[in-house]
Amino acid sequence: MAQHSRFGTTFGRKIAVAALAIAAGGLLVACGSDDVTATSSPSASATTSAAGSVDESSTSEAPDAGASAPVTSPGEAATAPPAQPEALPEEFPGPDQVAVSGDGQRFLDALKSEGIEPAIDGTMAISTADFICQAEAEGKSDSDTMVFVTAMVGTEASAAGRELTQEQVTADAQTYVDVAHATYCR
Protein backbone atom coordinates (compact mmCIF):
# COMPACT_ATOMS: atom_id res chain seq x y z
CA MET A 1 0.00 0.00 0.00
CA ALA A 2 2.85 2.40 0.82
CA GLN A 3 4.41 1.71 -2.56
CA HIS A 4 1.16 2.63 -4.35
CA SER A 5 1.03 6.01 -2.65
CA ARG A 6 4.70 6.60 -3.47
CA PHE A 7 3.94 5.74 -7.10
CA GLY A 8 0.96 8.08 -7.05
CA THR A 9 3.06 10.87 -5.58
CA THR A 10 5.88 10.34 -8.09
CA PHE A 11 3.42 10.12 -10.95
CA GLY A 12 1.62 13.25 -9.76
CA ARG A 13 4.91 15.12 -9.59
CA LYS A 14 5.78 14.07 -13.12
CA ILE A 15 2.40 15.25 -14.37
CA ALA A 16 2.80 18.55 -12.51
CA VAL A 17 6.30 19.09 -13.93
CA ALA A 18 5.09 18.27 -17.44
CA ALA A 19 2.14 20.63 -17.18
CA LEU A 20 4.40 23.35 -15.78
CA ALA A 21 6.88 22.88 -18.63
CA ILE A 22 4.12 23.11 -21.23
CA ALA A 23 2.64 26.19 -19.56
CA ALA A 24 6.06 27.87 -19.29
CA GLY A 25 6.73 27.18 -22.96
CA GLY A 26 3.37 28.67 -23.86
CA LEU A 27 4.10 31.77 -21.83
CA LEU A 28 7.49 32.23 -23.45
CA VAL A 29 5.97 31.96 -26.90
CA ALA A 30 3.14 34.34 -25.99
CA CYS A 31 5.55 36.94 -24.58
CA GLY A 32 7.65 37.17 -27.72
CA SER A 33 7.26 40.37 -29.67
CA ASP A 34 9.32 42.34 -32.11
CA ASP A 35 7.60 45.62 -31.27
CA VAL A 36 10.40 48.05 -30.57
CA THR A 37 9.03 51.54 -30.13
CA ALA A 38 10.19 54.44 -27.99
CA THR A 39 7.84 55.78 -25.37
CA SER A 40 9.16 59.35 -25.44
CA SER A 41 10.70 61.63 -28.02
CA PRO A 42 13.45 64.22 -27.65
CA SER A 43 12.32 67.82 -27.46
CA ALA A 44 13.45 70.34 -30.06
CA SER A 45 14.42 72.86 -27.34
CA ALA A 46 16.95 70.48 -25.79
CA THR A 47 18.55 69.97 -29.19
CA THR A 48 18.64 73.71 -29.89
CA SER A 49 20.13 74.63 -26.52
CA ALA A 50 22.86 72.02 -26.87
CA ALA A 51 23.74 73.30 -30.34
CA GLY A 52 23.73 76.93 -29.13
CA SER A 53 26.32 76.29 -26.40
CA VAL A 54 29.02 75.15 -28.84
CA ASP A 55 32.02 77.52 -28.67
CA GLU A 56 33.36 79.41 -31.67
CA SER A 57 36.53 77.30 -32.11
CA SER A 58 34.61 74.10 -32.78
CA THR A 59 32.33 75.75 -35.35
CA SER A 60 35.29 76.60 -37.56
CA GLU A 61 36.01 72.86 -37.94
CA ALA A 62 32.40 72.01 -38.79
CA PRO A 63 30.83 74.82 -40.83
CA ASP A 64 27.24 73.48 -40.52
CA ALA A 65 27.35 72.76 -36.77
CA GLY A 66 24.57 75.30 -36.10
CA ALA A 67 22.25 73.74 -38.71
CA SER A 68 20.22 70.86 -37.38
CA ALA A 69 18.31 68.08 -39.11
CA PRO A 70 14.53 68.09 -38.79
CA VAL A 71 13.34 66.39 -35.60
CA THR A 72 11.10 63.37 -36.09
CA SER A 73 9.56 61.05 -33.58
CA PRO A 74 11.52 57.83 -32.96
CA GLY A 75 10.62 55.04 -35.32
CA GLU A 76 8.36 57.22 -37.45
CA ALA A 77 9.95 56.20 -40.74
CA ALA A 78 10.16 52.52 -39.83
CA THR A 79 6.61 52.21 -38.52
CA ALA A 80 4.71 54.58 -40.79
CA PRO A 81 1.81 52.82 -42.53
CA PRO A 82 2.06 52.39 -46.29
CA ALA A 83 0.38 55.05 -48.43
CA GLN A 84 -1.95 52.43 -49.93
CA PRO A 85 -2.94 49.66 -47.49
CA GLU A 86 -2.87 46.18 -48.92
CA ALA A 87 -6.21 44.49 -49.52
CA LEU A 88 -6.96 41.51 -47.30
CA PRO A 89 -7.08 38.13 -49.01
CA GLU A 90 -10.54 36.65 -49.55
CA GLU A 91 -9.82 33.74 -47.20
CA PHE A 92 -8.87 36.09 -44.32
CA PRO A 93 -8.69 35.33 -41.38
CA GLY A 94 -8.24 31.76 -42.54
CA PRO A 95 -10.10 28.47 -42.56
CA ASP A 96 -12.34 27.54 -39.65
CA GLN A 97 -10.87 24.04 -39.53
CA VAL A 98 -7.42 22.70 -40.17
CA ALA A 99 -7.12 20.08 -42.89
CA VAL A 100 -6.14 16.67 -41.56
CA SER A 101 -3.70 14.51 -43.52
CA GLY A 102 -4.51 10.93 -44.50
CA ASP A 103 -2.19 9.59 -41.77
CA GLY A 104 -3.78 11.95 -39.26
CA GLN A 105 -7.27 10.76 -40.18
CA ARG A 106 -6.20 7.10 -39.86
CA PHE A 107 -4.80 7.91 -36.41
CA LEU A 108 -8.02 9.65 -35.34
CA ASP A 109 -10.15 6.79 -36.69
CA ALA A 110 -8.01 4.22 -34.84
CA LEU A 111 -8.37 6.21 -31.59
CA LYS A 112 -12.14 6.26 -32.05
CA SER A 113 -12.18 2.51 -32.65
CA GLU A 114 -10.33 2.13 -29.33
CA GLY A 115 -13.06 4.16 -27.59
CA ILE A 116 -11.21 7.49 -27.38
CA GLU A 117 -13.03 10.50 -28.80
CA PRO A 118 -10.48 13.24 -29.66
CA ALA A 119 -11.34 16.79 -28.61
CA ILE A 120 -12.68 19.39 -31.02
CA ASP A 121 -11.26 18.72 -34.51
CA GLY A 122 -8.54 16.26 -33.52
CA THR A 123 -5.61 18.66 -33.85
CA MET A 124 -4.58 18.12 -30.21
CA ALA A 125 -4.56 14.35 -30.72
CA ILE A 126 -2.52 14.68 -33.92
CA SER A 127 -0.11 17.00 -32.12
CA THR A 128 0.29 14.31 -29.46
CA ALA A 129 0.95 11.72 -32.18
CA ASP A 130 3.57 14.04 -33.70
CA PHE A 131 5.26 14.25 -30.31
CA ILE A 132 5.19 10.45 -29.91
CA CYS A 133 6.80 9.94 -33.31
CA GLN A 134 9.43 12.62 -32.67
CA ALA A 135 10.28 11.15 -29.27
CA GLU A 136 10.69 7.73 -30.88
CA ALA A 137 12.89 9.16 -33.64
CA GLU A 138 15.09 10.87 -31.03
CA GLY A 139 15.40 7.65 -29.01
CA LYS A 140 13.60 8.96 -25.92
CA SER A 141 12.77 6.37 -23.28
CA ASP A 142 9.21 5.08 -23.03
CA SER A 143 8.87 6.47 -19.51
CA ASP A 144 9.95 9.96 -20.59
CA THR A 145 7.56 9.86 -23.52
CA MET A 146 4.69 8.64 -21.34
CA VAL A 147 5.09 11.53 -18.90
CA PHE A 148 4.43 14.09 -21.62
CA VAL A 149 1.84 12.03 -23.49
CA THR A 150 -0.10 11.55 -20.25
CA ALA A 151 -0.08 15.31 -19.67
CA MET A 152 -1.18 15.95 -23.26
CA VAL A 153 -4.00 13.41 -23.04
CA GLY A 154 -5.16 14.93 -19.75
CA THR A 155 -5.11 18.41 -21.29
CA GLU A 156 -7.09 17.21 -24.30
CA ALA A 157 -9.69 15.53 -22.08
CA SER A 158 -10.01 18.74 -20.09
CA ALA A 159 -10.43 20.76 -23.29
CA ALA A 160 -13.21 18.40 -24.34
CA GLY A 161 -14.92 18.85 -20.97
CA ARG A 162 -14.29 15.28 -19.82
CA GLU A 163 -13.08 14.35 -16.38
CA LEU A 164 -10.83 11.29 -16.28
CA THR A 165 -9.25 9.47 -13.38
CA GLN A 166 -5.51 9.03 -13.21
CA GLU A 167 -5.90 5.42 -14.29
CA GLN A 168 -8.05 6.41 -17.29
CA VAL A 169 -5.56 9.06 -18.39
CA THR A 170 -2.68 6.60 -18.09
CA ALA A 171 -4.58 3.93 -20.06
CA ASP A 172 -5.58 6.46 -22.75
CA ALA A 173 -1.98 7.69 -22.98
CA GLN A 174 -0.78 4.14 -23.58
CA THR A 175 -3.48 3.75 -26.25
CA TYR A 176 -2.27 6.97 -27.94
CA VAL A 177 1.29 5.61 -27.99
CA ASP A 178 0.23 2.21 -29.33
CA VAL A 179 -2.06 3.68 -32.00
CA ALA A 180 0.52 6.27 -33.05
CA HIS A 181 3.16 3.58 -33.50
CA ALA A 182 0.73 1.40 -35.47
CA THR A 183 -0.86 4.01 -37.73
CA TYR A 184 0.97 7.34 -37.67
CA CYS A 185 4.73 7.06 -37.13
CA ARG A 186 6.56 6.01 -40.26
C-alpha positions in Angstrom: 0.0 0.0 0.0 2.8 2.4 0.8 4.4 1.7 -2.6 1.2 2.6 -4.4 1.0 6.0 -2.7 4.7 6.6 -3.5 3.9 5.7 -7.1 1.0 8.1 -7.1 3.1 10.9 -5.6 5.9 10.3 -8.1 3.4 10.1 -10.9 1.6 13.2 -9.8 4.9 15.1 -9.6 5.8 14.1 -13.1 2.4 15.3 -14.4 2.8 18.6 -12.5 6.3 19.1 -13.9 5.1 18.3 -17.4 2.1 20.6 -17.2 4.4 23.3 -15.8 6.9 22.9 -18.6 4.1 23.1 -21.2 2.6 26.2 -19.6 6.1 27.9 -19.3 6.7 27.2 -23.0 3.4 28.7 -23.9 4.1 31.8 -21.8 7.5 32.2 -23.5 6.0 32.0 -26.9 3.1 34.3 -26.0 5.5 36.9 -24.6 7.6 37.2 -27.7 7.3 40.4 -29.7 9.3 42.3 -32.1 7.6 45.6 -31.3 10.4 48.1 -30.6 9.0 51.5 -30.1 10.2 54.4 -28.0 7.8 55.8 -25.4 9.2 59.3 -25.4 10.7 61.6 -28.0 13.4 64.2 -27.7 12.3 67.8 -27.5 13.5 70.3 -30.1 14.4 72.9 -27.3 16.9 70.5 -25.8 18.5 70.0 -29.2 18.6 73.7 -29.9 20.1 74.6 -26.5 22.9 72.0 -26.9 23.7 73.3 -30.3 23.7 76.9 -29.1 26.3 76.3 -26.4 29.0 75.2 -28.8 32.0 77.5 -28.7 33.4 79.4 -31.7 36.5 77.3 -32.1 34.6 74.1 -32.8 32.3 75.8 -35.4 35.3 76.6 -37.6 36.0 72.9 -37.9 32.4 72.0 -38.8 30.8 74.8 -40.8 27.2 73.5 -40.5 27.4 72.8 -36.8 24.6 75.3 -36.1 22.3 73.7 -38.7 20.2 70.9 -37.4 18.3 68.1 -39.1 14.5 68.1 -38.8 13.3 66.4 -35.6 11.1 63.4 -36.1 9.6 61.1 -33.6 11.5 57.8 -33.0 10.6 55.0 -35.3 8.4 57.2 -37.5 9.9 56.2 -40.7 10.2 52.5 -39.8 6.6 52.2 -38.5 4.7 54.6 -40.8 1.8 52.8 -42.5 2.1 52.4 -46.3 0.4 55.0 -48.4 -1.9 52.4 -49.9 -2.9 49.7 -47.5 -2.9 46.2 -48.9 -6.2 44.5 -49.5 -7.0 41.5 -47.3 -7.1 38.1 -49.0 -10.5 36.7 -49.6 -9.8 33.7 -47.2 -8.9 36.1 -44.3 -8.7 35.3 -41.4 -8.2 31.8 -42.5 -10.1 28.5 -42.6 -12.3 27.5 -39.7 -10.9 24.0 -39.5 -7.4 22.7 -40.2 -7.1 20.1 -42.9 -6.1 16.7 -41.6 -3.7 14.5 -43.5 -4.5 10.9 -44.5 -2.2 9.6 -41.8 -3.8 11.9 -39.3 -7.3 10.8 -40.2 -6.2 7.1 -39.9 -4.8 7.9 -36.4 -8.0 9.6 -35.3 -10.1 6.8 -36.7 -8.0 4.2 -34.8 -8.4 6.2 -31.6 -12.1 6.3 -32.0 -12.2 2.5 -32.6 -10.3 2.1 -29.3 -13.1 4.2 -27.6 -11.2 7.5 -27.4 -13.0 10.5 -28.8 -10.5 13.2 -29.7 -11.3 16.8 -28.6 -12.7 19.4 -31.0 -11.3 18.7 -34.5 -8.5 16.3 -33.5 -5.6 18.7 -33.8 -4.6 18.1 -30.2 -4.6 14.3 -30.7 -2.5 14.7 -33.9 -0.1 17.0 -32.1 0.3 14.3 -29.5 1.0 11.7 -32.2 3.6 14.0 -33.7 5.3 14.3 -30.3 5.2 10.5 -29.9 6.8 9.9 -33.3 9.4 12.6 -32.7 10.3 11.1 -29.3 10.7 7.7 -30.9 12.9 9.2 -33.6 15.1 10.9 -31.0 15.4 7.6 -29.0 13.6 9.0 -25.9 12.8 6.4 -23.3 9.2 5.1 -23.0 8.9 6.5 -19.5 9.9 10.0 -20.6 7.6 9.9 -23.5 4.7 8.6 -21.3 5.1 11.5 -18.9 4.4 14.1 -21.6 1.8 12.0 -23.5 -0.1 11.5 -20.3 -0.1 15.3 -19.7 -1.2 16.0 -23.3 -4.0 13.4 -23.0 -5.2 14.9 -19.7 -5.1 18.4 -21.3 -7.1 17.2 -24.3 -9.7 15.5 -22.1 -10.0 18.7 -20.1 -10.4 20.8 -23.3 -13.2 18.4 -24.3 -14.9 18.8 -21.0 -14.3 15.3 -19.8 -13.1 14.3 -16.4 -10.8 11.3 -16.3 -9.2 9.5 -13.4 -5.5 9.0 -13.2 -5.9 5.4 -14.3 -8.0 6.4 -17.3 -5.6 9.1 -18.4 -2.7 6.6 -18.1 -4.6 3.9 -20.1 -5.6 6.5 -22.8 -2.0 7.7 -23.0 -0.8 4.1 -23.6 -3.5 3.8 -26.2 -2.3 7.0 -27.9 1.3 5.6 -28.0 0.2 2.2 -29.3 -2.1 3.7 -32.0 0.5 6.3 -33.1 3.2 3.6 -33.5 0.7 1.4 -35.5 -0.9 4.0 -37.7 1.0 7.3 -37.7 4.7 7.1 -37.1 6.6 6.0 -40.3 
